Amino acid sequence: MSGAFSEMVETSLERAAMSKDLASLTDSLKTRNLQLQDARRQLAEQATIDEMTGLRNRRGVNIIINDELARMKRMQLPIAVIALDVDHFKTYNDNYGHPAGDQVLQQLANVMLEMTSRAGEFAARMGGEEFVLFYPTVNRTAALELAEELRMKVLGLRVPHEKSLTAEYVTVSIGVISCVPEWELEFDTLLKAADDALYLSKTSGRNRVTCGELETDAQS
């Protein structure tokens, strides 16, 4: 009898130990799963953020822009896109070195982050020294004011650029487009219009803001 009782106690203890081990293993698996989820989230964020500037990259723009554009279409509110390019940036890199050029881009990014702090607004590095800012609910007049403020803030950084053919400091050329979007309007169309306006700024002497028009605006 005592032997059977001892065996029952031993079995009960073994089961308790196994249950404890199983609970510990379950907790470990839960912790590991949370760590993996966090790692995946961080990788996804890194894939949409430009490492040097902390701004969105082109992929990051593509992920969110259609939803933002659709929201403005439904509400029939204006949107604005500002495209900018650093003037004579290759010359700057050649003269001061690429690390100095990287610092310039980081300084510009900080300015753009400060100017895109409201919900729905964002700034992105599209490649090289080319950037885009997106502003929902901003009409043409307000967009031009924002672009001019941005241009002056960059100039106000007073980053020396002795080889520039435009000014003694680093400057930017800017193109602006703003409209109340029609249902068929795509972001690429807006971006091209802003880029075309940017090109006019560059060919008109640089360090300036030019407001562009959509083809439908120009034809109407």
Residue pairs with C-beta under 8 A, 6 or more apart in sequence:
47 59
47 60
48 56
48 57
48 59
48 60
48 63
49 55
49 56
49 57
49 60
50 56
50 57
50 60
50 124
50 125
52 102
52 105
52 106
52 109
52 125
53 105
53 106
53 108
53 109
53 125
54 109
54 113
55 109
55 112
55 113
55 122
55 123
55 124
55 125
55 131
56 64
56 122
56 123
56 124
56 125
57 124
57 125
57 126
58 124
58 126
58 127
60 124
61 122
61 124
61 126
61 132
61 134
61 187
64 122
65 134
65 187
66 187
68 79
68 120
68 134
68 136
69 79
69 181
69 185
69 186
69 187
71 120
71 136
72 78
72 79
72 136
72 137
72 180
72 181
73 181
73 182
73 183
73 185
76 180
77 136
77 137
77 180
78 137
78 138
78 139
78 140
78 178
78 179
78 180
79 134
79 135
79 136
79 137
79 138
79 178
79 179
79 180
79 181
79 190
80 134
80 135
80 138
80 139
80 140
80 142
80 143
80 146
80 176
80 177
80 178
81 132
81 133
81 134
81 135
81 176
81 177
81 178
81 190
81 191
81 193
81 194
82 132
82 133
82 134
82 135
82 143
82 146
82 147
82 150
82 174
82 175
82 176
82 194
83 130
83 131
83 132
83 174
83 175
83 176
83 191
83 194
83 195
83 197
83 198
84 130
84 131
84 132
84 133
84 147
84 150
84 172
84 173
84 174
84 175
84 198
85 129
85 130
85 131
85 172
85 173
85 198
85 202
86 92
86 104
86 105
86 108
86 129
86 170
86 171
86 172
87 164
87 166
87 167
87 170
87 171
87 172
87 173
87 202
87 206
87 207
88 161
88 163
88 164
88 165
88 166
88 206
89 101
89 104
89 128
89 129
91 161
91 163
91 164
92 100
92 101
92 104
92 161
92 163
92 164
92 170
93 100
93 101
94 163
95 162
95 163
104 159
104 170
105 125
105 129
107 157
107 159
108 131
108 154
108 157
108 172
109 123
109 125
109 131
111 150
111 153
111 154
111 157
112 123
112 131
112 133
112 150
113 123
115 123
115 133
115 146
115 149
115 150
115 153
116 122
116 123
116 133
116 134
116 135
120 134
120 135
120 136
120 137
121 133
121 134
121 135
121 136
122 133
122 134
123 131
123 132
123 133
123 134
124 131
124 132
124 133
124 134
125 131
126 132
132 191
132 194
133 146
133 150
135 142
135 143
135 146
138 146
138 178
139 178
140 176
140 178
140 179
140 211
142 178
143 176
143 177
143 178
143 211
144 176
144 209
144 211
147 174
147 176
147 209
148 209
150 172
150 174
151 171
151 172
151 174
151 207
151 208
151 209
154 170
154 171
154 172
155 167
155 169
155 170
155 171
155 207
157 169
157 170
158 169
159 169
159 170
160 168
160 169
160 170
161 167
161 168
161 169
161 170
161 171
162 168
164 170
164 171
166 205
166 206
166 207
167 207
171 206
171 207
172 207
173 198
173 201
173 202
173 206
173 207
173 208
174 197
174 198
174 201
174 208
174 209
174 210
175 193
175 194
175 195
175 196
175 197
175 198
175 199
175 200
175 201
175 209
175 210
175 211
175 212
176 194
176 197
176 209
176 210
176 211
176 212
177 190
177 193
177 194
177 197
177 211
177 212
177 213
177 214
178 211
179 185
179 190
179 214
179 217
181 190
182 216
185 214
189 214
190 214
193 212
193 213
193 214
193 215
194 212
196 212
197 210
197 211
197 212
198 210
200 210
200 212
201 208
201 209
201 210
204 210
